[in-house]
């Protein structure tokens, strides 16, 4: 009797796993066929990286510190937020959603597959941003990207830390987008809110404004402390500065006299992980596969 019961549980688990895998494959293929995927994960990241690089380097004449280049590289990830509303709006009455509903996949199962597919594709934004910066450095005879990688080369964990920070940024951005899109039914209103959110993130996350200059602006710093993305951006800054080995490299990000957003690597890790888990948790809690 117990053997039969265990066999039924095993069959049920296998069926759920099979459904999850098939859902992932369906989503992956859909992403490949969707033109907006390449718009928001290739074209937009290039434009965002060029804009950020131009502002921080004063139109490609100023030397840029390694951590800020890390931010310029990671900024393209933010454009993926616009893909979320497009994809979910197109899917809601599609055959894909109908097939997923019939398979019995839960909201959480659907969203998990959605996250995994997005994470796979969001690395397109990373590589295109690196490519854009490399081209700019080549044209304007700069060495900022080279200096950035030299700083990462100081310790191999810097690479893992940077990738970890980028994944946290991607997940948090995706969660914010999913949370907004999941609660707002009208696509145009959701798009407007997403645009406002991205503008806010860009302006107060130290992605396009040098933190060493803006640290004296009290209002700017207050807005930064209530911006969840800024904590993850600073985690990326810290790994890009090789603060694992040399905590004093905080000076690469900003002088330590006066107000400093975060001083220690452990602070960046702690706050970033808490923020990512919290926002993702809310996203899974409120998301509904039957969104209309």
Secondary structure, 3 states (H helix, E strand, C coil): CHHHHHHHHHHHHHHHHHHHHHHHHHHHHHHHHCHHHHHHHHHHHHHHHHHHHHHHCCCCCCCCCHHHHHHHHHHHHHHHHHHHHHHHHHHCCCHHHHHHHHHCCCHHHHHHHHHHHHHHHHHHHHHHHHHHHHHHHHHHCCCHHHHHHHHHCCCCHHHHHHHHHHHHHHHHHHHHHHHHHHHCCCHHHHHHHHHHHHHHHHHHCCCCCCHHHHCCCHHHHHHHHCCHHHHHHHHHHHHHCCCCCCHHHHHHHCCCCCCCCCCCHHHHHHHHHHHHHHHHHHHHHHCCCCCC
